């Protein structure tokens, strides 16, 4: 199985090497801003000509924003725009132009209805302070040294690694990986190099292929498994909040930059900013490490993993829980499970957003009409089953896997409108009930363990 995989390593750059990398990142920013200015100037000119009554055929020719078109325009004007262009690799300018081409395509597709999700705004200029320094290399000498402690990149030369690159070097030596590109980026005060590789992975089989686990994600506990295991929520951001507040107050007392009066920041302000960024980077690294360990274990130990399609954007509207919800990383867990289950030979089942995993009883299948968030213990009024709310939801998710075909690969199928059908129609799918459609004191029932339902109603005891 061929797949695209990235390997990320920390770098130990010398002051001279850091200046060279920053120069390449600045070159990418210059190319991006110049091309964006050209596009906006032509678009503004064409809009003004339309107000004058000029015919469409007589308007100023439009500027293409594809990467080949932007690269051709840049090559014809780089001697005037950037006479120093020979000091940097051509890949630096290509990085800025490629980013602009992607941004313009996303904006155009979003505006034309070809791109799903939130609307994408028009591309903006990149500034030195608000832009993360980054440069991407796709051609030239890109390799890992035999000592596995150094890498070679075009125009940057031999760079020392903070850690060993043996995982990538073994695949390169065996011929099971091919480097496609390398990206140097600064994150949280450190420099990293990421290798995008085409990797040949050997098909694997989970330890117990027939094992099924339901994963209920939450804030109190990061995950509750249908096996009864409870994964604690480490709350990395909450633990670092005291230090973050202290550094933020310290930074507010320093002399900050102000472009309105051309005032530069003080050295103490810059030092505090770096310390603040370092704390945020540590929180992100701890969260990423914990999520990788959890998802890897789930993909290796279980052949089928069932999760919910959570409305995270709607959950973030709760001002009291927004910060804690964002700290858990629900979307990252699902993203990692998507490709890790494929690598391990298993499958990922995503339950429908309206699937009543919390309201349904895992014993008899009776569904409650309402279940307050404060009720942490689920008590069934039909069969008198009492257990933890999250464990009950995880058991219902595990039971949902019975409705999925055994040969399903874990990919989400599409219906006629192109939307995701994450839960089969024969499963436990919650149906929106209009007011007045059920007599008072009655609740709908669903069969136990996710069987087919005939919409039979029984009176709750």
Buried (B, 14 or more C-beta within 10 A) or exposed (E): EEEEBEBEBEBBBEEEBBEBBBBBBBBBBBBBBBBBEBBBEBBEBBEEBEEEEEEEEEBBEEBBBEBEBBBEBBEEEBEEBBEEBEEBBBBBBBBBBBBBBEBBBBBBEBEEEEBEEEEBEEBEEBEEEEBEBBBBBBEBEBBBBEEBBBBBBBBBEEBEBEEEBEEBBEBBEEEBBEBEBBBBBBBBEBBBBBBBBEBBBEEBEBEEEEBBBBBBBBBEBBBBBBBEEBBEBBBBBEEBBEBBEEBEEBBEEBEBBEEEEEEEBEEEBBBBBEBBBBBBBBBBBBBBEBBBEBBBEBBBBBBBBBBBBBEBEEBEEEEEEEEBBBBBBBEBBBEBBBBBBBBBBBBBBBBBEEBBBBBBBBBBBBBBEEBEEEEEEBEBEBBEBEBBBBBBBBBBBBBBBEBBEEEBEBEBEEEEEEEEBBBBEEBBBBEEEEEEEEEEEEBBBBBBBBBEBEEEEEEBE
